[in-house]
Amino acid sequence: MRTAADRRASFHALHQSGCFVIPNPWDIGSARLLQGLGFKALATTSSGFAFAAGGVDSGMSLDATLAHMRQIASSVDLPVSADFRDGFAADPEQVAANVMKADATGIAGLSIEDSTGNADSPLYDFQLAVERIRVSRTAIDSAGSALLLTARSEGFIAGRPDLDETIRRLTAYADAGADCLFAPGLRSREHIAAIVRAVAPRPVNVLVSSPFITAQDLADLGVRRISVGGSLSRTAWTGFLAAAREIAERGTFTSLGAAVPFTELNTLAGPPLDD
């Protein structure tokens, strides 16, 4: 296993040029299989983790999330970035303290979002949102950590799809020290290109959860990082539910015939990593 420092260094290097896909596993098995497919880095998914644990998105505790991050980071020899939701706090100093707890799990990076979870006021106040990124940056630097900090602006998935406001927030987060910028929910090439231009030379992550674009298209727009969020998890659950419903409702087993062969999964998983 490479050290955490080595994985953080390689994670930063991935953001310097080109474009890479960072898929989102939800447990050790999916992480190991994605590593076997040759991806260069992985990212956790709060929804995928919650579904696998029998919970709901945004319903997992800080302690459970930290344990999950540690488990995924230690199961592969790749950089792992964590979906750290809103930092599990509103107060900037508590967010920074939680970031330091995350830093100790062996992850290579994490994202902090500006979504409050409150439908009436879905985004943190602008100045508070910026301060939450600023103190996280300070905490990372003070600890001498190379943790890569991604700042997310959630307007397009939180009922506030305002491009100008999203750009205002992302540029402020970049000025506050975010290494990478991310606005989930973008579907327009023009919007993506505008954000890439606005925060340049900082790298931009784009979430793809439907077939509206290709990796090459995003690379051509200047995007550096592509994630898929909980989509791989939902795709897996789609196959599971289709097969299980067939058995429960019709008593037939046709769907099982489309299953990935045992030997393929066994080969992709590979030998256990050293403790």
Beta strands, then each sheet from edge to edge (+ up, - down):
strand 1: 20-22
strand 2: 42-43
strand 3: 80-83
strand 4: 109-113
strand 5: 148-152
strand 6: 180-182
strand 7: 204-207
strand 8: 225-227
sheet 1: 1+ 8+ 7+ 6+ 5+ 4+ 3+ 2+
end
